[in-house]
C-alpha cells in the first residue's frame, strides 16, 4: 500500500502538519507495511502553470500525444496520485479557502482528457476512487454551531477532487487555532482524529 502525504502550511510546526502526520501514523498502525510518498508544497513549491501549459491544454492534438514539455510535471503529479492507495492532505484554511500552493497542484492534476472528461452533465473523473483524508486547520470556526465564517475550502475540494474521480473524502478540521493554547490544540487535534473512519480502507484493493 502507498500513502501520498501532502502538506501545504508554510509553518514547520503548524496545526495542519501535526494533524496530517497523526493521520498518516494512524494509517500506518492499521497497515504497518505501507510506504509513504511525500509532497511538501511549502518547502518545495510547484511552479504555476505556464502559458505553454495553457496552450497545450487547449490543443486536442497535444492532449492526444504522449506527455512532454509543459505537460511533464502534470503527468508526474497525476501518476503520483494514481500510484497512491490512500491520500492524506494537511492544509490550512487561508482566507476561507485553500492555500495557493495547493491550488497549483490542483491545476496540474485536473487535466481534460487525462483525469476527467467533459460531458453535458459536467466533468466525469477518469481516476479510480480511493480514500482521501484532509486535515484542515483554521484560525476561525467554519462548521458547527459556533461557525462565524464561510467555508469555501471543503466545498471546493469536494468538487475538484470528485471531478478527477476521488469521491471518498473525509474532512478532519481543527478550528479556532488562533485562540487555542498548546493543551487545547492537542485536545482539538485528538477530537478531529476521533472522527476518522478508517473502515473505508477495507474496501480498497490493498487490504
C-alpha positions in Angstrom: 0.0 0.0 0.0 1.2 3.5 -0.8 0.2 6.7 1.1 0.6 10.0 -0.7 1.2 12.5 2.1 0.8 16.2 1.1 1.4 19.3 3.4 0.8 22.9 2.5 1.4 25.0 5.5 4.3 27.5 5.5 4.8 26.9 9.2 7.0 23.9 10.1 5.1 23.1 13.3 1.6 24.1 12.1 -1.6 22.5 13.3 -2.4 21.1 9.8 1.1 19.5 9.6 0.7 17.9 13.1 -2.8 16.7 12.1 -1.8 15.2 8.7 1.2 13.5 10.4 -1.1 12.0 13.0 -3.5 10.7 10.3 -0.6 9.0 8.5 0.5 7.5 11.8 -3.0 6.0 12.3 -3.0 4.5 8.8 0.5 3.0 9.3 -0.8 1.4 12.6 -3.6 -0.1 10.5 -1.4 -1.1 7.7 2.2 -1.4 9.1 3.8 -2.3 5.7 2.6 0.8 3.9 5.0 3.1 2.1 4.8 6.9 2.2 5.4 9.2 -0.7 5.9 12.8 0.3 5.0 16.2 -1.2 5.6 19.3 0.9 4.3 22.2 -1.2 5.5 24.9 1.2 9.1 23.5 1.4 9.2 22.7 -2.4 6.5 24.8 -4.1 5.2 23.7 -7.5 5.6 26.3 -10.3 2.5 28.0 -11.5 1.1 26.8 -14.8 2.9 28.4 -17.7 1.5 29.8 -20.9 2.9 26.7 -22.7 0.9 24.5 -20.3 -2.3 26.5 -21.0 -1.7 26.3 -24.8 -1.1 22.5 -24.5 -4.4 22.1 -22.6 -6.3 23.9 -25.3 -4.9 21.8 -28.2 -6.6 18.4 -28.8 -3.7 17.2 -30.8 -1.3 17.9 -27.9 -3.6 16.2 -25.4 -3.7 13.1 -27.6 0.1 12.9 -27.8 2.4 11.4 -25.1 3.1 14.0 -22.4 6.2 16.1 -22.8 7.5 19.6 -22.2 5.0 21.6 -20.3 2.8 18.5 -19.5 5.6 16.5 -17.9 5.1 17.9 -14.4 1.4 17.4 -14.7 1.9 13.8 -15.7 4.3 13.2 -12.8 1.8 14.5 -10.3 -1.0 12.6 -11.8 1.0 9.4 -11.7 1.7 10.0 -8.0 -2.0 10.2 -7.4 -2.6 7.1 -9.5 0.1 5.2 -7.6 -1.4 6.1 -4.2 -3.9 3.8 -2.4 -4.6 6.5 0.2 -4.1 10.3 0.0 -3.5 12.4 3.1 -3.6 16.2 2.8 -2.8 18.6 5.5 -3.8 22.2 4.8 -4.6 25.4 6.5 -7.7 27.4 5.6 -6.3 30.6 4.0 -8.8 33.4 3.6 -11.7 31.0 3.7 -10.3 28.6 1.1 -7.3 26.5 0.0 -3.8 28.0 0.1 -2.3 28.9 -3.3 0.3 26.1 -3.2 -2.5 23.6 -3.1 -4.3 25.3 -5.9 -1.2 25.0 -8.1 -1.3 21.2 -7.5 -5.0 21.0 -8.4 -4.4 23.0 -11.6 -1.8 20.4 -12.6 -3.8 17.2 -11.8 -7.2 18.5 -13.1 -6.5 17.8 -16.8 -9.0 17.3 -19.6 -8.6 14.0 -21.4 -6.3 12.6 -18.7 -8.0 12.8 -15.3 -11.5 13.9 -16.4 -13.8 14.1 -19.5 -16.3 16.8 -20.1 -19.9 15.8 -20.7 -23.2 17.7 -21.0 -23.8 16.8 -17.3 -20.4 18.1 -16.2 -16.9 16.6 -15.5 -16.6 12.8 -15.1 -13.4 11.6 -13.3 -11.1 9.1 -15.0 -9.0 8.1 -12.0 -10.1 5.3 -9.6 -11.6 6.3 -6.3 -9.5 5.8 -3.1 -9.7 7.2 0.5 -8.6 10.9 0.8 -8.2 12.2 4.4 -8.0 16.0 4.6 -6.8 17.6 7.8 -7.7 21.2 8.0 -6.5 23.9 10.4 -8.5 27.1 10.6 -7.9 30.2 12.8 -11.7 30.8 12.9 -14.7 28.5 13.1 -16.3 27.4 9.8 -18.5 24.5 10.8 -20.8 23.6 13.7 -23.0 25.7 15.9 -20.2 28.3 16.5 -19.4 28.8 12.9 -18.7 32.5 12.2 -17.1 32.4 8.7 -17.9 30.9 5.3 -16.3 27.7 4.2 -15.1 27.7 0.5 -12.4 25.1 1.2 -14.3 21.8 1.8 -16.9 22.6 -0.9 -14.2 23.4 -3.4 -12.1 20.4 -2.7 -15.1 18.1 -2.8 -16.0 19.3 -6.3 -12.5 19.4 -7.8 -11.4 16.0 -6.3 -14.6 14.4 -7.4 -14.0 15.8 -10.9 -11.0 13.5 -11.2 -12.7 10.5 -9.6 -11.8 10.9 -5.9 -15.1 10.7 -4.1 -14.2 9.0 -0.7 -13.3 12.1 1.2 -13.1 12.7 4.9 -12.5 16.3 6.2 -11.0 16.4 9.7 -10.9 20.0 11.0 -9.1 21.7 13.8 -10.8 25.0 14.3 -10.2 28.3 16.2 -6.5 27.6 16.2 -5.9 31.4 16.7 -7.4 31.1 20.2 -6.0 27.7 21.4 -3.1 27.2 23.8 -1.0 24.1 23.5 -3.2 21.8 25.6 -6.3 23.0 23.9 -4.7 22.4 20.5 -3.8 18.8 21.4 -7.4 18.2 22.6 -8.8 19.7 19.3 -6.5 17.5 17.2 -7.4 14.4 19.2 -11.1 15.3 18.7 -10.6 15.6 15.0 -8.7 12.3 14.8 -11.5 10.6 16.7 -13.8 11.3 13.8 -11.7 9.5 11.3 -13.2 6.4 9.7 -10.5 4.0 8.6 -13.1 1.4 7.6 -13.2 2.9 4.2 -9.8 1.4 3.5 -11.3 -2.1 4.0 -13.0 -1.8 0.6 -9.8 -0.9 -1.2 -7.8 -3.5 -3.1 -4.7 -3.4 -1.0 -6.4 -4.9 2.1 
